[in-house]
Amino acid sequence: MSSISSRGRLAAVSLVVIGALLWQGGERAAAQVRPDAPGSTPVVRLGEPRIPPLPESEWTAEQRALVERYAPEVRIGNAFRTMLRVPELVEAVMPFVLFTSMDSTLSARHRGLLILRTAWLTQSSYLWADHAPTARTAGIMPDELHRVAEGPDAAGWDPFEAALLRLADELYVNSSVRDATWNALAARYDLYSLFDAVMAVNETTLVAMLYNSWGVQPDDNAYARLPADVPYALDVPAPEPPLTTPRVAPLEGPGIRVGRTFGRYPALQTARSGQSGYVNRISPLTPYFRELLILRIGWNCQAVYEWAKHVGSVGRARDHGLEPERIALGAGAGWDAFEAAHVRAADEIYRDGIVSEETWDALAERYDTREMMSVVMTVANYRLVSMSLNVLGVQPQETDELFPDVALP
């Protein structure tokens, strides 16, 4: 950042002190400021569940009611039956899944292209298997389905649909969208459709990270698979400098800017509100670990508004005993083993789309299934929030504490 608040300058001084004192066993601890970009490492996906789907014989009355409510609209398959282990999570996630996949202003074809491209980017075998069969009804032919995996530069896309695929690529890799891509979509889309395109990618990313980390496997009767003959290689231009003015101006009036920005699209705002509501009010994680996860994924995505609010008035990180400067430094910044596992979880979900076996096992030594699912949900939800804030250009206030002055790789 070109300028930081007075508190931010103090944070930078603290960072220097912390960095000088990071020694473990006589050797300076490695302090990786940010992980590598998403899609930059070999893809590793689970061949069996970490959290198995809940058998029907174990459903409670509450869980049966959720199945009855959603059965007309969604597959009650492995993903739904895994999430059913935490009923509140079903109620938080499913309304926005349905909104982005069925009820948005986008055509079925455009929704399908964005969801399938994001399933490819995240290498979510479940989401690809779930959505590929319906692509034909949305007008996506088999050869186009293969081209979705090849990406926006494959021959045959018209310029607008190439821009849609490019939107997905830029959001996933950079957590932001370049002006040329935004402007290409804005030439045809109105405000609601721009929101819907962004959130189709962001919500699919969230769900993919849940399913990947929980080990959700394709259903037995879902035969579509990710194209095996398309190498996984992402060629995305570097992000442009962060926006300094909003692309979507917030509504006038009281309340924080993120709420007033999403307030421009009330139906979308209502559909997505349950996800953050679960993380902040229902999840069993302590405020300490919740805010640690939120701030680390915000830092990884370079979402300055999210960082400012969770250091400040929304998350009140220091009130919960957290030092934001250590969060910016990463897992090598003197955390104990359990704390460091949370930082690594945020880094791995960001970079790899999945929590590694080592980190999962370290967390599972102390967390039960509900808590483990909530760790992934916390990071995945605030990955969605971070991408949204960046692309919409939600700006911090002048009095907010911004990022510590750390040299980024």
C-alpha positions in Angstrom: 0.0 0.0 0.0 1.2 3.5 -0.7 0.0 4.8 2.6 -1.1 3.2 5.9 -2.8 4.6 9.0 -0.8 5.5 12.1 -1.8 2.2 13.7 -0.6 0.5 10.5 2.8 2.2 10.8 3.0 0.9 14.4 2.1 -2.5 13.1 4.9 -2.4 10.6 7.4 -1.6 13.4 6.1 -4.5 15.4 6.5 -6.7 12.3 10.2 -5.9 12.1 10.6 -6.8 15.8 8.7 -10.1 15.4 10.7 -11.0 12.3 14.0 -10.4 14.2 12.9 -12.7 17.0 11.6 -15.6 15.0 14.0 -18.3 16.0 13.3 -21.9 16.6 15.9 -24.4 17.8 18.6 -21.9 17.1 17.6 -21.4 13.5 15.5 -18.6 12.1 12.0 -19.8 11.3 10.9 -19.7 7.7 8.3 -17.0 7.3 6.4 -17.4 4.0 4.5 -14.2 3.7 2.0 -15.5 1.1 1.6 -18.9 -0.4 2.0 -19.5 -4.1 -0.9 -18.6 -6.4 -3.9 -21.0 -6.7 -3.3 -23.6 -9.4 0.5 -23.4 -9.2 1.0 -26.8 -7.5 0.3 -30.4 -8.6 -3.3 -31.3 -8.2 -4.0 -33.8 -5.3 -7.5 -35.0 -4.7 -8.8 -37.6 -2.3 -10.0 -41.0 -3.6 -12.2 -41.7 -0.5 -14.1 -39.5 2.0 -12.5 -37.9 5.0 -16.1 -37.3 6.2 -18.4 -40.0 4.9 -22.0 -39.2 3.8 -24.5 -39.7 6.6 -26.5 -42.9 6.0 -30.3 -42.5 5.9 -30.6 -44.8 8.8 -28.9 -42.2 11.0 -31.0 -39.2 9.9 -32.8 -37.2 12.6 -36.2 -35.6 12.1 -34.4 -32.3 11.5 -32.2 -33.9 8.8 -35.2 -35.6 7.1 -37.0 -32.3 7.0 -34.0 -30.8 5.2 -33.9 -33.6 2.7 -37.7 -33.2 2.0 -37.2 -29.5 1.5 -34.3 -29.6 -1.0 -35.0 -33.0 -2.7 -37.2 -31.4 -5.5 -34.3 -29.1 -6.5 -30.9 -30.8 -5.7 -29.4 -34.2 -5.8 -29.5 -35.9 -2.4 -26.2 -37.5 -3.1 -22.9 -37.7 -1.4 -22.3 -34.0 -1.1 -25.7 -33.2 0.4 -25.5 -36.2 2.7 -22.1 -35.2 3.9 -23.2 -31.6 4.6 -26.2 -33.0 6.4 -24.0 -33.9 9.3 -24.2 -30.2 10.2 -27.8 -29.2 9.5 -27.1 -25.6 10.1 -24.5 -25.7 7.3 -27.1 -27.1 4.9 -29.4 -24.2 5.7 -26.5 -21.7 5.3 -25.1 -23.0 2.0 -28.0 -24.4 0.0 -30.0 -21.2 -0.6 -27.1 -19.5 -2.3 -26.1 -22.6 -4.2 -29.7 -22.7 -5.6 -29.6 -19.0 -6.4 -26.3 -19.0 -8.3 -27.1 -22.3 -10.2 -30.8 -21.8 -10.9 -32.3 -18.5 -10.0 -29.8 -15.8 -11.1 -30.4 -13.4 -14.0 -27.8 -15.3 -16.2 -28.9 -17.6 -19.0 -28.6 -21.3 -18.2 -25.8 -21.5 -20.8 -23.7 -18.7 -19.2 -24.3 -20.1 -15.7 -23.2 -23.5 -16.9 -20.0 -22.2 -18.5 -19.0 -20.4 -15.4 -19.8 -23.3 -13.0 -18.1 -25.9 -15.2 -15.0 -23.8 -15.7 -14.8 -23.2 -12.0 -15.2 -27.0 -11.4 -12.3 -27.5 -13.7 -10.1 -24.8 -12.0 -10.8 -26.3 -8.6 -10.5 -29.8 -10.0 -13.7 -30.7 -8.3 -14.7 -34.1 -9.7 -18.0 -34.0 -7.8 -19.1 -30.7 -9.2 -18.0 -31.6 -12.8 -19.9 -34.9 -12.5 -23.0 -33.1 -11.1 -23.2 -30.3 -13.6 -21.8 -31.8 -16.9 -25.0 -33.9 -17.6 -27.2 -30.8 -17.5 -24.9 -28.8 -19.8 -26.7 -30.2 -23.0 -30.0 -28.8 -21.8 -28.3 -25.4 -21.4 -27.0 -25.5 -25.0 -23.5 -26.6 -24.2 -22.5 -29.2 -26.7 -20.1 -32.1 -26.0 -17.2 -30.5 -27.9 -17.8 -27.2 -26.0 -17.7 -29.1 -22.7 -14.2 -30.3 -23.6 -13.3 -26.7 -24.6 -14.4 -25.5 -21.1 -11.6 -27.5 -19.7 -9.2 -26.1 -22.3 -10.1 -22.6 -21.2 -10.8 -19.1 -22.6 -8.0 -19.2 -25.2 -9.3 -22.3 -26.9 -10.4 -21.8 -30.5 -14.1 -21.6 -31.0 -15.4 -19.3 -28.3 -17.1 -16.1 -29.2 -15.4 -13.1 -27.5 -18.1 -12.7 -24.8 -18.0 -16.3 -23.7 -14.2 -16.3 -23.7 -14.5 -13.3 -21.4 -16.8 -15.3 -19.1 -14.3 -18.1 -18.8 -11.5 -15.5 -18.3 -13.5 -14.1 -15.4 -13.5 -17.5 -13.7 -9.7 -17.9 -14.3 -8.8 -14.4 -13.0 -11.0 -14.7 -9.9 -9.6 -18.1 -9.0 -6.0 -17.4 -9.6 -5.8 -13.6 -8.7 -8.8 -13.1 -6.4 -9.6 -10.1 -8.6 -10.6 -9.3 -12.2 -8.7 -7.2 -14.7 -10.4 -4.1 -16.2 -10.5 -5.5 -19.7 -12.4 -8.6 -18.6 -14.9 -6.5 -16.4 -15.5 -4.0 -19.2 -16.1 -6.8 -21.8 -18.8 -8.3 -19.6 -20.2 -4.9 -18.6 -20.7 -4.1 -22.3 -23.6 -6.6 -22.3 -24.5 -7.3 -18.7 -26.4 -5.0 -16.4 -25.5 -4.7 -12.7 -27.4 -7.7 -11.5 -25.9 -9.9 -14.2 -22.4 -8.7 -13.3 -23.0 -9.6 -9.7 -24.4 -13.0 -10.8 -21.5 -13.9 -13.0 -19.0 -13.1 -10.2 -20.9 -15.0 -7.6 -21.4 -18.0 -9.8 -17.7 -18.4 -9.8 -17.2 -17.5 -6.2 -19.9 -19.8 -4.8 -18.8 -22.7 -6.9 -15.2 -22.1 -5.6 -16.6 -22.1 -2.0 -18.5 -25.4 -2.6 -15.5 -27.0 -4.4 -13.2 -26.3 -1.5 -15.7 -27.8 0.9 -16.1 -31.0 -1.2 -12.4 -31.3 -2.0 -11.4 -31.0 1.7 -14.1 -33.3 3.0 -13.3 -35.9 0.3 -16.8 -36.0 -1.3 -16.8 -38.5 -4.1 -18.9 -38.5 -7.3 -22.2 -40.3 -6.9 -22.4 -43.8 -8.2 -24.9 -42.8 -10.8 -23.0 -39.8 -12.0 -20.7 -40.9 -14.9 -19.2 -37.6 -16.2 -15.6 -37.1 -15.3 -13.1 -34.3 -15.6 -11.5 -34.5 -19.1 -8.3 -36.6 -18.6 -6.7 -35.5 -21.8 -6.5 -31.8 -20.9 -3.4 -30.9 -18.9 -4.0 -28.9 -15.8 -2.1 -25.7 -16.6 -3.4 -22.2 -15.9 -2.1 -19.2 -17.9 -3.5 -16.1 -16.2 -2.0 -12.6 -16.5 -0.8 -11.1 -13.2 -3.3 -9.0 -11.3 -3.6 -5.3 -11.9 -3.1 -2.9 -8.9 -5.9 -3.0 -6.4 -8.9 -0.7 -7.2 -8.8 2.6 -5.5 -12.4 3.5 -6.4 -15.5 1.2 -6.4 -16.7 -0.6 -9.5 -20.0 -0.8 -7.7 -20.7 2.1 -5.5 -22.3 1.3 -2.1 -25.8 2.6 -1.4 -26.0 5.8 0.7 -27.0 5.4 4.3 -25.9 3.6 7.5 -24.0 0.4 7.8 -20.7 -0.9 6.6 -19.8 -0.6 2.9 -19.8 -4.2 2.1 -23.5 -4.5 3.2 -24.4 -1.4 1.3 -22.6 -2.7 -1.8 -24.5 -6.0 -1.8 -27.6 -4.0 -0.9 -27.7 -3.0 -4.6 -28.9 -6.5 -5.3 -31.3 -7.4 -2.5 -32.2 -10.9 -3.7 -28.6 -11.9 -3.9 -27.8 -10.3 -0.6 -30.5 -12.3 1.1 -29.5 -15.6 -0.5 -25.8 -15.3 0.5 -26.3 -13.9 4.0 -26.6 -17.3 5.7 -23.1 -18.4 4.8 -21.3 -15.6 6.7 -24.0 -15.9 9.4 -23.0 -19.5 10.0 -19.3 -18.6 10.2 -19.8 -15.7 12.6 -22.8 -16.8 14.7 -23.3 -20.6 14.5 -19.9 -22.2 14.0 -18.4 -23.9 17.1 -15.0 -22.4 16.4 -13.8 -19.9 19.0 -13.5 -16.3 18.0 -9.7 -16.6 18.2 -9.5 -19.3 15.6 -12.3 -17.9 13.5 -10.6 -14.6 13.1 -7.2 -16.2 12.6 -8.6 -18.1 9.6 -10.6 -15.1 8.2 -7.6 -12.8 8.4 -5.2 -15.3 6.9 -7.4 -16.0 3.8 -8.0 -12.2 3.5 -4.3 -11.6 3.5 -3.7 -14.4 1.0 -6.3 -12.9 -1.3 -5.1 -9.3 -0.6 -8.6 -8.2 0.3 -7.8 -5.0 2.2 -11.3 -4.2 3.2 -11.8 -7.7 4.7 -8.5 -7.3 6.6 -9.4 -3.9 7.8 -12.8 -4.9 9.2 -11.6 -8.1 10.9 -8.7 -6.4 12.4 -11.0 -3.6 13.4 -14.7 -3.1 14.2 -16.2 -6.4 12.8 -13.7 -9.1 13.9 -11.8 -7.1 16.6 -8.8 -9.5 16.2 -6.7 -7.9 19.0 -9.6 -8.2 21.5 -9.4 -12.0 20.9 -5.7 -12.1 21.5 -4.5 -12.1 17.9 -1.6 -10.0 16.5 -2.4 -9.3 12.9 1.3 -8.9 12.0 2.0 -12.5 12.9 -1.0 -13.6 10.7 0.6 -11.8 7.8 3.9 -13.5 8.4 2.3 -16.9 8.1 2.8 -20.3 9.8 6.4 -19.7 10.7 5.7 -16.7 12.9 6.1 -18.4 16.3 2.7 -20.0 16.5 2.2 -23.2 18.5 1.6 -26.4 16.5 -2.3 -26.2 16.6 -2.3 -22.5 15.7 0.1 -23.1 12.8 -2.2 -25.8 11.5 -5.0 -23.2 11.1 -2.7 -20.9 9.2 -1.6 -23.8 7.0 -5.2 -24.8 6.4 -6.0 -21.3 5.1 -2.9 -21.3 2.9 -3.6 -24.8 1.5 -7.3 -24.1 0.7 -6.2 -20.9 -1.0 -3.4 -22.5 -3.0 -4.4 -26.1 -3.5 -8.2 -26.0 -3.0 -7.9 -28.7 -0.3 -6.5 -29.2 3.2 -3.4 -31.5 3.2 -3.4 -34.7 5.1 -0.8 -33.5 7.5 -2.7 -30.3 8.4 -6.1 -32.2 8.5 -4.6 -34.7 11.0 -3.1 -32.0 13.1 -6.5 -30.2 13.4 -8.5 -33.5 13.9 -6.4 -34.3 17.0 -8.5 -31.7 18.8 -11.5 -31.0 16.6 -14.6 -33.2 16.1 -16.4 -33.5 12.7 -18.5 -30.4 13.1 -15.5 -28.3 14.0 -13.5 -29.7 11.1 -16.2 -29.0 8.6 -16.5 -25.5 10.1 -12.7 -24.8 9.6 -13.1 -25.4 5.9 -16.3 -23.5 5.7 -14.7 -20.5 7.4 -11.8 -20.3 4.9 -14.0 -21.1 1.9 -16.6 -18.5 2.8 -14.1 -15.7 3.3 -12.3 -16.7 0.1 -15.6 -15.9 -1.6 -16.0 -12.7 0.4 -12.4 -11.7 -0.5 -12.8 -12.2 -4.2 -16.1 -10.4 -4.1 -14.7 -7.4 -2.3 -11.8 -7.1 -4.7 -13.8 -7.3 -7.9 -16.5 -4.9 -6.7 -13.9 -2.5 -5.4 -15.2 -2.1 -1.9 -13.0 0.5 -0.3 -11.8 0.8 3.3 -12.3 4.0 5.3 -9.5 6.4 5.9 -9.5 5.5 9.6 -9.2 1.8 9.0 -6.0 -0.1 9.8 -4.7 -1.5 6.5 -2.2 -4.2 5.7 1.1 -4.2 7.6 3.9 -2.9 5.4 5.3 -6.3 4.5 7.3 -6.9 1.3 5.1 -9.3 -0.8 6.7 -12.0 -3.0 
